[in-house]
Amino acid sequence: MDQFDVDLFVIGGGSGGVRAARIAAGHGAKVKLAEEYRLGGTCVIRGCVPKKLFVYAARFAHEFEDAAGFGWSVENVRFDWATLVANKDKEIARLEGAYRANLVRAGVEIVAQRASIEGPHAVRLADGTQVTARTILIATGGRPNRGLDFPGCELGISSNEIFDLERFPERILIQGAGYIALEFASLLAGLGAKVTVIHRGDRLLRGFDEDIRARIVDEMAQNGVEFAFNVTIEGIYQEGSEKRVRLNDGRDLFADEVMLAIGRVPNTIGLGLDTVEVHLDEAGAIAVDDHARTNIHSIYAVGDVTNRVNLTPVAIREGHAFADTVFGKRPWHVSYDNIPTAVFTEPEIGTVGLTEQEARAQGRRLDIYQTDFRPLKATLSGRTSRVFMKIVVDQADDRVLGVHLIGEGSGEMVQMAAIAMNVGATKADFDRTMALHPSSAEELVTLRSKHTTSDPLPEASTEATPAL
């Protein structure tokens, strides 16, 4: 008779947990997975997928405008928020069904309840049932940071609620400077909202290359997004059907909605981690080793709850590595080098590898190749948006260390650049690659002139942005 009810109990039905459960079951493990809300996690239900659908919706506005320059007459254009939300819901339901079907097909038992840890080999379900497991995997992801404390902060919404608003917010204030804040600022402006981004600092997208951080402000401003730098919200007050927002410089702004997008935090509340003294790091994330194991031998964690690299593909890869290592007798761990990232602003950002600043901080001598040009499409559309490309190269061995892009298709291009970088591509390898003409991507293989960085970096000041 088995000592435990199951070989693996997974807490959390997001991308990382689902992949781990399926692969472990494929290796012959008896697996049970608990998810209290909906299968698919943040990415599928209230993150990447619905966000990208909304991004597509917003980009039609520019396509309609650009069409005139190409001979098209597009009249009586009208956007309906309710239709977008309803169609998004249908697609999310389809995807959730696919996640469920794949788990069932793999032999995983799904429990639609909250689960918490009761011991090194035991979990307790919401209905009081105890389940014992040889191995426990925590894959509960992250949640919006609601750590702000000012009058009326409960009146603000997060990225969770924005997808299901009954009415389209004609005026919205967004506090934050990360990719979530900027993506929603761009897409809501594209759909017709008056958008103001509020940030306590003077630069956006901390951790990105400084040229990207500076240029995206001007690009977004040209697309109608306003910025208020070096200020914070002191209070939100409901006044009839609108919200009055008091800033710390004394100004009052009015909006239909206020979105607080100040980051995400590991979702560890109520998991019973203190019961078995699972170690957390300074950020409140579950501390794990290279193979996703916590300080408790039988308990592992993957995905955003570990706060390593908080991206869906990373969580999927971590879940797969865990299952292969623990149940497939094929140990391996995830490499976090050269992970491509896209920010779906308008225009979008694509980046992979080291920023110029990171590379210089490592003491490397660099060659920088970059270009800034008007894309071919803009010659007839009349749009002022430009494409920016930057390649960071190590002088010691000519290896490409980083690629950073702004412009249409940047996310698609940077995925391909990541493949080249992961096999050690040099600048000479890029140069030997035949260009595909006419395309923006061809610039990545035709850049020849080195860029001097002796001049100060361009300022991301408020001078280039509309005044409030």
N, C-alpha and C positions, 0 to 999 in steps of 0.2 A: 504494500500500500504506500502511495506517495506521501512524503512528509508534509508537502504543501498542497494547497488547493490548485495553484497554478505555478508555472515556471516564471512567468513575467506578468506583473501588474503595472500598467501604464496609467499615470494620472495626467490627463490632458489629451484632447483629441485634435490638436493642431497639426501643422505640417510635420514637425519633428516627432511627435508621439505616434502619429499614424504611420509614418515610414518605419519607425522602430518596431512597432507592433507587427506590421505586415512582413518585414524581413525576418524577424524572430520566429514568427509562425511558419514561414517558409523553411526555416532551419529545423523545424520539428517541435518547437516550443509550444506549450499550452499557454495561451495569452488571453488576458482580460484587459479591456481598456475602459476607463471611466471618463465621461465628459458630461458636465452638468448643463452645458448650454447647447451648442450646435457643433457638429463635426466640421472640421476645416480650420478652426482657430481664427486668430486675428486676420491672417492674410486673406483667407477665402471669404470670411463672413463680414468683416468690418475693417479691412485693411487694403492690401495690395490690389486685389482683384476688383472690388467695387470702385476703388480710387482710380484705377486705370480706365475703367468704363466711363467714369465721370470726366476724366481727362480727354478721352476720345470725343465725348459730347461737347466739351468746351472748344475743342480745336475746330469744330465745324464752323464756328463764328468767323474765324480767320479765313477758312476756305471759301466761305460765301463772299467775304470782302475781296479776297484775292481774285476770285473768278472773273471780275469785271475786266481786269487787265488782260485776260486771255480770251475775251470775246463773249463771255457768258453774261446773261442778265438774270440775276436771281432776285425775284421779287416776293414780297409778302412773307418774308422769313419770320417764323414764330417759334419760340422755345416753350415747351411745357414741362415743368419740373415734375409734376405728378406722373407723367408718362415715363420719364427717365427713371424715377424711383421704382415704379412698378416693374419695368422691364429688367432693371438691376436685380430686383427681388426674385424674379423668375430664374435668372441665370445663376444666382447664388444658391437657390433651392436645387437647381440641377446639379451644380457642383457638389453640394453637400450630399446629394443622393449618390453621386459617383464615389465619393469618399466612403460612404457607408457600404456600398456594394463591394468595393475593393477589399474592405476589411472583412466582410462576411465571407467573400470568396476565398480569402486567405485562411479562414478558420478562426478569426479573432472574435471573441465574445464582447459585445458592446454593452456597457452599463450606463444608462442615462441618469446618472446621479453624481453628486459631489462626493469625492473621496478624500480622506486625510490619513496621514501616517499614524499608526498606533504602536508600531514597534519596528525593529529592523527587518522583520519579515511579515508584517501585518498592516492592513489598511482597514479603515472603518468607513462604510458607506453611509450616506445620509439617512437611510432607513434603519440604521443600526446594525446591519449585517457586517460581520467581520470576514475578511478574505485573507488567507495567508499566501505568501508568494516567496519563492526562492530569491527572486530579484525584483526590485521596485524601481521604476523609472519615472522621474518627475519631468513633465514637459508642459508646464502650465503657462509658459510664455510671459508676456509683459502686459501692462495696463497703462492707460494715460496717467501721467503724474498730476495729481490734484493737490499738490503740496502748497498751493498758494493760500494765504490767509489775509483776506481784506474784506471789508463789508460788501456783501452781495456776491462773493466769489461763487456761491452755489448757483447763480444765475448764468454762469458761463457754461458753454457746452464743450465737449471734447470731440476728437476724431471719431469716437464711437457713435455719437448722436447725429453728426452732420449728415450721414447718409439717409436718415429717415425723417428729416424735418417735414412737417406737413406743408409748410409754405416756404417758397424760395426766399432766402434772405436778400432783399434788395440792397441793404447796407450791412456790412459785417466788419467787425474789428477782430483781428487775429493777433494774439500775443504769442511770440515765439520767433525763432530764427533758424530752426532746423528744417530738414527736408519736408516734414509733415506740414508745418506752417506754410512754407513757401509753395508746396504743391497745391494746397487748398486755396491759397491766395490766387494763384494763377488760374486754376480751373474755375473758381467762382467768378473771377473777373471776366473770364472768357464767356461764361454763361450770362453775363450782364450785370453782376453785382458791383456796387461801389465798395472796394476793398481797401482797408488800411491795415498795414502790418506794424505792430508795436514791438519794439525791442529795446531792452535795457542797455545794450551795447551799441557799437557803431559798425559792426561787421556781421554778416550773415554766414551760416554754414561753417561753424567752427570745425576745424580739422581738414577742410578742403584746401586745395591750392589757392594761394592768395589772389592770383589773377582771376580765377573762377569767382571767388568771393566778391571781388570788386566789380566785375563785369555784369554779373547776374542782376545787380541792383538796377543798373541803367536799362537793361533789357526788359525787366519786369515793369519798370516805371513807364517805358514806352508802350507797354500793353495795358496801362491803366491802373496798376497797383500803386498805391501811395504808401510811403514809409514814414514812421515817426521813430527816430533813433534816440538813444540815451534817455528814454522815459519808461516808466512802468505804470501799471494800473493801480490806483489807490482805492477804487470802489466802483461797484456797478449798482445802479439804482433803477428799478422798474418804474417807468412813468407812462401809464396808459399802455399802449401797444408797443412802445419803444423802450430802449434801455439807454440810460445816461451813464457815460463812462467818465469818471474823474481820473485824470492823469496826475502824476506827481509834480508836474510843472504848473498845475493849476488850471489847465484847460479841461473843458467838458466836451466830449464827442458823443454823438448820438448814433445808434445802430439798431437794427432789428435783432441781430444776434451778436454775441461775443464768444469767440472760440479761443480757448486756452490750450495752446499747443506747445507746452514748455518741456516736452520730452516724455519718455516712458520709463517705468520702473518695473523691476522683476515682480512677477505675480506670486508672492510667497505667503500672503496672508491666509491664515486658517488652514494651512496644510499640515499642521502638527509637527513641524520640523524640530521644535524645541523638545518634543517628547523624546526624541532619540538623539538630540543635540547635534543635528546636522549643521556644519559650519557655514556661516554666511560671510561674504566679504564686506568691505567698507560701504559698498553701495547697496547692501541688502540682497545681493545675488547669491545663489548657491555656489559655493566654491567646489570646483572639480579639478581632477588631474587631466592629463592628455587623453585619457580613455573615458572621460565623462564620469568617473567614479568620485563620489563624495568621500568624506572621512569615515562614513559608515560603509563597511565592506559590501553590503548587499544593496545599497541605494545609489542610483545614478541620476544624472540630470543632463538634459540637452536643451538647446534653443535659447530663447531670450531670457529665460529664468536664470541662466548662468551669466548673462551680460558679457559674453565674449564678443562676438560680432553679430549684431542683432538684425539678421537678414533671413528671409524665408529659405533660400537655397542653402544657407549655412546650417540652419536647423535640420533640414532634410538630410544633408550630408552627415551631420553629427548623429542623427538617429540611425542612419544606415551603418555608420562605423561602429556604433555601440552594439547593434544587433549582430553584425558579423563577428565582432570581437568576443562578445559574451556567449553567443549561441551558435555561431558558425565556425568557430575555431579558426578564424581568419583575421587575426588582430591587425588593425590599422587605425590611424587617427587622422583627423582632418588637418590639412595645411591651410593656414589663414593668410598666405602670401598671395598677392595679385588677385584679390577678389574684386570683380567689376561691380560698380554701383551706378545706378541712374537716379537722377532726381527729375521727376516729370513736371518741371516747371514749363513755362512757355517763354523762350525756347528751353528745351530740355538739356540737362547736363549728363555727361557720361564721364566716369573717371575710374582708373585702375592703377594700382601701384603707388609708389611714393610721390608725394608732392615735392616741388622744388625745395620747400623749406625743410621738410623731413630729411631729404637726401643731404642737404647742406649741414644739417644738425648732426648727421652721422660722420661728418668730416670728408665727404666725397667731393672730388673735383668734377664739375659738371659741364656738359654742353647742353644748351637749351635751344630747341628749335620751336618756333611758334609762328602762327599766321592768324590774320584777322581779315576776313573778306566778306563781300556781299554775295550771297548765294545766287545762282543762276535764276532760280524761281522769282527772286525779288526784283529782277530787272524788268519784268512785266507786271508783277503784282503791285510794285511800288512800296512794299513793306520795307521799313528801315532796319529791321533786325539783321544782325550780322552773325557769321560763324567764327568761332575762336577755337584754335587747336594748339596744343602744346605737348611737346615730347621732351621728357627728361632723360638724359643719357649720361652714363658713367664714363668719364674720360679714360679711366684705367683700362677698361676692356670693351668699350663701345656698346655695352649692354643697355637696352632700354629699361629704365627703372620706373617710368610713369607716363601715362597718356591721359590728358585732361581736355575735355571737349565741351563746347556749348554750341547748340544748333540742332536743327531738325535731324532726327535719326541718330543722335549721339549715343543713346543707349544701345542701339543695335550695333553701331560701329565699335564701341568699346568692348562689347562681348568678344568680337573677333580679335581685337588687340590683345585681350587677356590670354587667348590661346597662344598667340605668338610669344608673349612675355613668359608664359609658363614653360615654354620649351627653350627659354634663354635667348630669344631673338636679340640681335644687335641692330644698331642703326643701319649698318651696311646691309643687313638682311631686309630691312624695310626698303632701302634704296634699290635693292635688286628686284623688288617686286614690281611687276608691270602695273601701271595705273589703269583704273577703269574710268574711262572718260565718256561723257561728262558726269562727274559726281563730286560731292563734297569729300567723300572718303579718299579720293585720289590724292588729296593734299597730304595725307599721312605718309605717302610713299614718294612724294616729290619735294618735300622740304629739304633744302640744301644749305641755306644760310643760317649760321648760328646767331642766336639772339643775345644781345648784351643785356645784362641785368644790373648794370652799374647805376642806372637811373632809379629813383625811388619807385616803389610799387604804386600803381594808381590808387587813389583814395576812394573808398566806398562811402563818400560823404553824402550828406543830404542835399548838397548843392544841385545834384543831377536829378533829384526827385521832386515831385510836386510838393509844395508847401501845404500844410494842413490849415 
